[in-house]
Amino acid sequence: MKAGPNLYIGGGIILLVALLAIFAPLIAPYHPVTSANLMYAEEPPSMQFWLGTDEQGRDIFSRIAYGARISLFIGLAVQVMNTAIGVSLGLSAGYFGGWWDEFVQGLTGLMLSIPTIVFALALMAILGPGLPSLLIALGMTDWAYSCRISRAQVLTQKSLNYVQSARIIGFGPLHVMFRELLPNIAGPLIVVATMGVGSAIIAEASLSFLGLGVIPPNPSWGGMLSSAREQLMIAPWVAVFPGLALFVTVLGFNLLGDGLRDLLDPHGRTRR
């Protein structure tokens, strides 16, 4: 199997963003919060401030670098939660069938009928703003795709010889589901999870833009875009660079997921 260009381009983008987040204390020339200086408010990009400053005189590049930490952490943590919920429900529904399968399908259909951001907003209104509430709200709202894919894969795999052999030997349902079935259906789930990280980053930025995500003055790309609305005409760089960072990061995860899909399913690439 040969990897396509999307895998290398997307992987390269994510690697750069990850390095920026990991080494933010070494790369960022200023502190993202305490370096505020109104004497340098809304400075355009220069040698001193590579991407300019915001309305409080804080260096935008430094805030983007530290904001990458928050975005990647939330994106990965949320997707781990969503994948765990969706895969557990999908595996059990496809394996056991019956009333449990019907219940999971109905719940999945309900989740798919409600936009993720609307459900997350409702949960955030109950839980309140902040990082823990954000993780809970987003980690419980976007598991339906993983659930449907894992259920469909289990339905096609559970009648095969290796599953029947495991049952005959005497292994229990948990062993069969997570030790036999899950490794054999992991490919499509990895693709969905990779693309889901980008969706989670977008959702976090949307909630932060609305004031329900990461609490200021902590750097968040969505929060930076929200505070830049009033300066958009007089200092466009305040909004352009955080928006560009968000766009490039999400694009990287989408390209990486598409490249993984081509790598893990070469027949699908040929059909496309």
N, C-alpha and C positions, 0 to 999 in steps of 0.2 A: 504494500500500500504506500502510495506516494503522497506526501503532504502538499497541499496547494499553497498559493501565495497568501491567501487570507490567514492561514495559520501563522505564518512567519510575521506578517504585518501586525496582526492583532496581538500576537505574543510579544512582539517587540514593543508595541505601545504600552501594554500592561506592565512589562518589565521596567520600562522607563518611569511609569507612574509609581510603581512599587518602590523603586530605588529613591525617587523623590520623596515619598512618604517616609521610608525607613531612615534616610539620612537628612531629613528636614532640619534637625538642629545644627548639622554641619554645613548644609547648603544655604539655608536662609540667612541673609545678612542681618536681619533684624528680628526682634521678638514679635510675634504676630499680634500681641495684645498690648503689652506695656510700652511699646515703642511709639505710641501715639504722640504726635507733635503738631499742633494746629498751625505752626509756622510753615509746615510743609504740606498743608492740606491740598488735595487735588492737584498735586504736581504731576505733570506728564511724564512718560517714560524717559529716562535719562541714564547716564552712567552711574549716578548715585542710587536712583530708584529704577531698577530695570524695567518694571512694568507700571511705574507710576505709584501714586499714593491715593488713598481714599479720602473721604470727607473729614476724617479725624487725623490725617497725616500718617496713617499706618501703611507700611510697605505691602503692596498687593502681591508681589511675588512670594514674600514670606508667608502671607496668609494663605495663598494658594497651596504652597508646599505643606503647611501644617493641615490645611483643609483636606488634602489628599489622604492623610492618615484617617481622618474621621470618615470620609466617603468610602474608602476601601474597607475599613473595619466594619462599618454598618452594612455595606453591600455583601461582604462575605458572611458575616454573622447572621444576617437576615436570611440569606439563601441557604445556609446550613439548617436553620430552623424550618424553613419552608420545605426543603428537600426531605428532612427527617419526617415531618408530618405527612407530606404527600406520599412518600415511598411506603411508609408504614401502613397507611390506609389503603393504598393501591395494592400492595402485596397481599394484605389480609383479605381484601375484597375479592381479588382475582383467585386467591387460593381456596377460600372457604365458600364463596358464592352464597346463594340463598338470600335470606332477609338482610344479612349484613352487607352483601354486595348491593342490593337495592337501596339500602340506607346510605351507603357511601356514594353511590351514583347520584342520588337525590341531593345530598349535601354538596357534592362537587358541582352539580348543575346550578345550585343556588349561589355558590361562591363565584362561578363564572358569570352569572347574570348581574352581579354587583361589581361596578368598577373598583379596582383595588384602592385607588386613592380615596374614594368615597367611604369605603369601609374603614380604611385607616384613619380618616378624619373623624369618623364616629367614635372609634376607640380612643383616639387622642383627646377628644372632647371629654371623655370619661376619665382617662388616666392623667391628663394634664401634660404640659410640655416637658421635655427632658430626654436624655439619651436612653434610660431604661424603658420609659414609656414608648419611645420610638421603636426600639427593638421588639418589644412585645407586639405593638400594633402592626408593624410591617411583617414580622415573623409569623403572623397568624392569618395573613390575607392573600397570599399568592402561592399556595401549595397545590391548587387544583390541577395545573398542567402536569406536575410530577406525578400526581395521583392517577390521572387518566392514562398517562404513558406507561407507568409501572403496572397498572391493572391490565392494560391491553397486552403487554409483553408477557405477563404471567399466564394469561389465558392461552397464549400460543405455546408456552413452554411447559406448562405443568403436566401435559400428557406425554411428554417425551420420555425416552428410556431412562435418562439419568435421574429424573425426578421419581419415576416409578421404582427404580432400584433403591433410592434412598428411603422411600416409604417401606419397601419390603424388608430392608435391613433393620428397620425399627426406629429410624430417626423421627423425632417429633416435628410438629408443624413449624416451630420457630427455627429449628435447624434447617429444615428444607427451604423455608422462605429466605432466610438471611445468609445461609452458607452455601446453598445450592442454586437457588433461583437468582438472587440479587447479583452475584458476580457475572451471571450470564446475560443480564439485562442492563448492565451498568452503562453501556455505551450511549444509548439515547438519553439516559438520565444525566450523564455528564454534560452533554450538549445543552440540555434544557437548563441545568444548574449554572453553566457558564454564562448563557445569555440572561439568566435571571439575576445575576449580580448587577449587570447594567441596569435592568429594570428597577432593582432595589435602590441603586444610587440615584436614579431619576426620582423615585418616590421620596427618598430622603430629602433631596434638594427641593422638591415641591412643598413638602411639609415645612421645611426650614424657611422657604420663601414666604409661607403663610404665617410664620411665627410660631409653629407648633413643633418644630424639630429641635435642633441643637440650640441651646440657650446662648444668646450673645453675652459677652463679646468673643466667645470661642469661635474660631474660624470655621465656617461652613460655606461651601460653594453656593448653596441655595440662600443662605443668610446674606452672603455678600451681594448676590443679585438683588435681593430684596432691598437692602440698604442703598443700592446704586440707582434705584428708580428715579430719585429726584435729581441725580447728577448726570442722567443719561445724555442730555443735550450739551451740557457745558464740560463734562469730563467723561466721555464715552468709554475710556479705557477702564474705568472702575467696574463696568458691567461686561465689557467685551472679553477680558482675559479670564475671569471666573467662568463665564459662559463657554468660552473656548476650551477650558480645561475639562469642564463637564462633558462637552460634546465629544472631545477626543477620547476621553476615558470610556464612555459608553460605546463609542464606535469601536474601540479596541476590543471590548468584551464581545460585541456582536460579531466582529470579524473572527475573533478567536473561536467562538462557538460555531460559526459557519465552517471554519477550517477543520475543527474537530469532527463536525458532522461529515465532511468530505473524507476525512481520514478513516473514520470508524465505519462509514457506509459508502464505499466506493461505487456500489451499484446505483445508489441514489444520485451520486454525482454524475454518473453516466446518463441517467434518465434526464436530469436537469440540463 
